[in-house]
Amino acid sequence: MKEMKEAEAVNFAQDEASCVVFGMPNETIKRSGVDTVLSLVKIPRKVLDLC
């Protein structure tokens, strides 16, 4: 994810409150590979807004 972000991709991570297991999103957030952290239900709208 960090490499994608460095290549100008827009990355999202699911927030802890809506995750069953927060391991991978948490690691990506800690390593600065994410632009936005959102709940699972808000990610589709954000994707559509960027299209």
Chimera marker file (.cmm) of the C-alpha trace (Angstrom):
<marker_set name="trace">
<marker id="1" x="0.000" y="0.000" z="0.000" r="1" g="1" b="0" radius="0.5"/>
<marker id="2" x="2.841" y="2.384" z="0.774" r="1" g="1" b="0" radius="0.5"/>
<marker id="3" x="4.391" y="1.762" z="-2.633" r="1" g="1" b="0" radius="0.5"/>
<marker id="4" x="1.016" y="2.352" z="-4.263" r="1" g="1" b="0" radius="0.5"/>
<marker id="5" x="0.605" y="5.612" z="-2.342" r="1" g="1" b="0" radius="0.5"/>
<marker id="6" x="4.097" y="6.714" z="-3.371" r="1" g="1" b="0" radius="0.5"/>
<marker id="7" x="2.997" y="6.052" z="-6.980" r="1" g="1" b="0" radius="0.5"/>
<marker id="8" x="0.080" y="8.482" z="-6.379" r="1" g="1" b="0" radius="0.5"/>
<marker id="9" x="-2.657" y="5.908" z="-5.783" r="1" g="1" b="0" radius="0.5"/>
<marker id="10" x="-5.420" y="6.892" z="-3.377" r="1" g="1" b="0" radius="0.5"/>
<marker id="11" x="-5.583" y="4.334" z="-0.556" r="1" g="1" b="0" radius="0.5"/>
<marker id="12" x="-8.281" y="3.685" z="1.994" r="1" g="1" b="0" radius="0.5"/>
<marker id="13" x="-8.231" y="1.606" z="5.141" r="1" g="1" b="0" radius="0.5"/>
<marker id="14" x="-11.156" y="0.297" z="7.091" r="1" g="1" b="0" radius="0.5"/>
<marker id="15" x="-11.419" y="1.783" z="10.579" r="1" g="1" b="0" radius="0.5"/>
<marker id="16" x="-11.001" y="-0.304" z="13.703" r="1" g="1" b="0" radius="0.5"/>
<marker id="17" x="-14.615" y="0.109" z="14.823" r="1" g="1" b="0" radius="0.5"/>
<marker id="18" x="-16.001" y="-1.600" z="11.711" r="1" g="1" b="0" radius="0.5"/>
<marker id="19" x="-13.299" y="-4.306" z="11.402" r="1" g="1" b="0" radius="0.5"/>
<marker id="20" x="-13.592" y="-7.865" z="12.641" r="1" g="1" b="0" radius="0.5"/>
<marker id="21" x="-9.786" y="-8.107" z="12.532" r="1" g="1" b="0" radius="0.5"/>
<marker id="22" x="-7.876" y="-4.804" z="12.452" r="1" g="1" b="0" radius="0.5"/>
<marker id="23" x="-4.410" y="-6.275" z="11.799" r="1" g="1" b="0" radius="0.5"/>
<marker id="24" x="-3.738" y="-5.396" z="8.148" r="1" g="1" b="0" radius="0.5"/>
<marker id="25" x="-5.478" y="-1.990" z="8.162" r="1" g="1" b="0" radius="0.5"/>
<marker id="26" x="-3.643" y="-1.071" z="11.370" r="1" g="1" b="0" radius="0.5"/>
<marker id="27" x="-0.244" y="-1.970" z="9.918" r="1" g="1" b="0" radius="0.5"/>
<marker id="28" x="-0.927" y="0.023" z="6.772" r="1" g="1" b="0" radius="0.5"/>
<marker id="29" x="-2.052" y="3.040" z="8.798" r="1" g="1" b="0" radius="0.5"/>
<marker id="30" x="1.045" y="2.823" z="11.022" r="1" g="1" b="0" radius="0.5"/>
<marker id="31" x="3.308" y="2.667" z="7.945" r="1" g="1" b="0" radius="0.5"/>
<marker id="32" x="1.680" y="5.740" z="6.330" r="1" g="1" b="0" radius="0.5"/>
<marker id="33" x="0.241" y="3.797" z="3.402" r="1" g="1" b="0" radius="0.5"/>
<marker id="34" x="-3.246" y="5.231" z="3.729" r="1" g="1" b="0" radius="0.5"/>
<marker id="35" x="-4.827" y="8.529" z="2.713" r="1" g="1" b="0" radius="0.5"/>
<marker id="36" x="-8.148" y="8.033" z="4.472" r="1" g="1" b="0" radius="0.5"/>
<marker id="37" x="-9.474" y="5.776" z="7.226" r="1" g="1" b="0" radius="0.5"/>
<marker id="38" x="-13.204" y="5.119" z="6.933" r="1" g="1" b="0" radius="0.5"/>
<marker id="39" x="-15.866" y="2.779" z="8.207" r="1" g="1" b="0" radius="0.5"/>
<marker id="40" x="-16.740" y="-0.079" z="5.887" r="1" g="1" b="0" radius="0.5"/>
<marker id="41" x="-20.070" y="1.508" z="4.922" r="1" g="1" b="0" radius="0.5"/>
<marker id="42" x="-18.433" y="4.822" z="3.931" r="1" g="1" b="0" radius="0.5"/>
<marker id="43" x="-15.727" y="3.423" z="1.634" r="1" g="1" b="0" radius="0.5"/>
<marker id="44" x="-17.995" y="2.818" z="-1.415" r="1" g="1" b="0" radius="0.5"/>
<marker id="45" x="-19.298" y="6.409" z="-1.362" r="1" g="1" b="0" radius="0.5"/>
<marker id="46" x="-15.737" y="7.768" z="-1.162" r="1" g="1" b="0" radius="0.5"/>
<marker id="47" x="-14.710" y="5.640" z="-4.148" r="1" g="1" b="0" radius="0.5"/>
<marker id="48" x="-17.689" y="6.901" z="-6.152" r="1" g="1" b="0" radius="0.5"/>
<marker id="49" x="-16.912" y="10.507" z="-5.182" r="1" g="1" b="0" radius="0.5"/>
<marker id="50" x="-13.416" y="10.122" z="-6.621" r="1" g="1" b="0" radius="0.5"/>
<marker id="51" x="-14.634" y="8.661" z="-9.936" r="1" g="1" b="0" radius="0.5"/>
<link id1="1" id2="2" r="1" g="1" b="0" radius="0.2"/>
<link id1="2" id2="3" r="1" g="1" b="0" radius="0.2"/>
<link id1="3" id2="4" r="1" g="1" b="0" radius="0.2"/>
<link id1="4" id2="5" r="1" g="1" b="0" radius="0.2"/>
<link id1="5" id2="6" r="1" g="1" b="0" radius="0.2"/>
<link id1="6" id2="7" r="1" g="1" b="0" radius="0.2"/>
<link id1="7" id2="8" r="1" g="1" b="0" radius="0.2"/>
<link id1="8" id2="9" r="1" g="1" b="0" radius="0.2"/>
<link id1="9" id2="10" r="1" g="1" b="0" radius="0.2"/>
<link id1="10" id2="11" r="1" g="1" b="0" radius="0.2"/>
<link id1="11" id2="12" r="1" g="1" b="0" radius="0.2"/>
<link id1="12" id2="13" r="1" g="1" b="0" radius="0.2"/>
<link id1="13" id2="14" r="1" g="1" b="0" radius="0.2"/>
<link id1="14" id2="15" r="1" g="1" b="0" radius="0.2"/>
<link id1="15" id2="16" r="1" g="1" b="0" radius="0.2"/>
<link id1="16" id2="17" r="1" g="1" b="0" radius="0.2"/>
<link id1="17" id2="18" r="1" g="1" b="0" radius="0.2"/>
<link id1="18" id2="19" r="1" g="1" b="0" radius="0.2"/>
<link id1="19" id2="20" r="1" g="1" b="0" radius="0.2"/>
<link id1="20" id2="21" r="1" g="1" b="0" radius="0.2"/>
<link id1="21" id2="22" r="1" g="1" b="0" radius="0.2"/>
<link id1="22" id2="23" r="1" g="1" b="0" radius="0.2"/>
<link id1="23" id2="24" r="1" g="1" b="0" radius="0.2"/>
<link id1="24" id2="25" r="1" g="1" b="0" radius="0.2"/>
<link id1="25" id2="26" r="1" g="1" b="0" radius="0.2"/>
<link id1="26" id2="27" r="1" g="1" b="0" radius="0.2"/>
<link id1="27" id2="28" r="1" g="1" b="0" radius="0.2"/>
<link id1="28" id2="29" r="1" g="1" b="0" radius="0.2"/>
<link id1="29" id2="30" r="1" g="1" b="0" radius="0.2"/>
<link id1="30" id2="31" r="1" g="1" b="0" radius="0.2"/>
<link id1="31" id2="32" r="1" g="1" b="0" radius="0.2"/>
<link id1="32" id2="33" r="1" g="1" b="0" radius="0.2"/>
<link id1="33" id2="34" r="1" g="1" b="0" radius="0.2"/>
<link id1="34" id2="35" r="1" g="1" b="0" radius="0.2"/>
<link id1="35" id2="36" r="1" g="1" b="0" radius="0.2"/>
<link id1="36" id2="37" r="1" g="1" b="0" radius="0.2"/>
<link id1="37" id2="38" r="1" g="1" b="0" radius="0.2"/>
<link id1="38" id2="39" r="1" g="1" b="0" radius="0.2"/>
<link id1="39" id2="40" r="1" g="1" b="0" radius="0.2"/>
<link id1="40" id2="41" r="1" g="1" b="0" radius="0.2"/>
<link id1="41" id2="42" r="1" g="1" b="0" radius="0.2"/>
<link id1="42" id2="43" r="1" g="1" b="0" radius="0.2"/>
<link id1="43" id2="44" r="1" g="1" b="0" radius="0.2"/>
<link id1="44" id2="45" r="1" g="1" b="0" radius="0.2"/>
<link id1="45" id2="46" r="1" g="1" b="0" radius="0.2"/>
<link id1="46" id2="47" r="1" g="1" b="0" radius="0.2"/>
<link id1="47" id2="48" r="1" g="1" b="0" radius="0.2"/>
<link id1="48" id2="49" r="1" g="1" b="0" radius="0.2"/>
<link id1="49" id2="50" r="1" g="1" b="0" radius="0.2"/>
<link id1="50" id2="51" r="1" g="1" b="0" radius="0.2"/>
</marker_set>
